[in-house]
């Protein structure tokens, strides 16, 4: 097996795994932000309802 081909394969694998994990981390933080916004809006709606 050619070592140059093996090195290229490992490089592609590393970039692929890095891409997958970066997207997973992005989804994690996007979910955290949406959850925080949802809680904030829910509290605001409860405050508005209690004033009525």
C-alpha positions in Angstrom: 0.0 0.0 0.0 1.3 3.4 -0.9 2.1 5.6 2.1 1.1 8.8 0.2 -2.3 7.3 -0.4 -2.6 6.3 3.2 -1.7 9.8 4.4 -4.2 11.3 2.1 -6.9 9.0 3.4 -6.1 9.8 7.0 -6.2 13.5 6.1 -9.6 13.2 4.5 -10.9 11.2 7.5 -9.6 13.8 9.9 -11.3 16.6 8.0 -14.6 14.6 7.8 -14.6 13.9 11.5 -13.7 17.5 12.3 -16.6 18.7 10.2 -19.1 16.3 11.8 -18.1 17.2 15.3 -18.1 21.0 14.5 -21.7 20.7 13.2 -22.7 18.7 16.3 -21.3 21.4 18.5 -23.0 24.1 16.5 -26.4 22.2 16.9 -25.7 21.9 20.7 -25.2 25.7 21.1 -28.1 26.6 18.8 -30.3 24.4 20.9 -29.1 26.0 24.1 -29.8 29.5 22.7 -33.3 28.5 21.5 -34.0 27.0 24.9 -32.9 30.2 26.7 -35.0 32.4 24.3 -38.0 30.1 24.8 -37.7 30.3 28.6 -37.4 34.1 28.4 -40.5 34.4 26.2 -42.4 32.1 28.4 -41.7 34.2 31.5 -42.7 37.3 29.6 -46.0 35.8 28.6 -46.7 34.7 32.2 -46.0 38.2 33.4 -48.3 39.7 30.8 -51.1 37.3 31.7 -50.8 38.0 35.4 -51.1 41.8 34.8 -54.4 41.3 32.8 
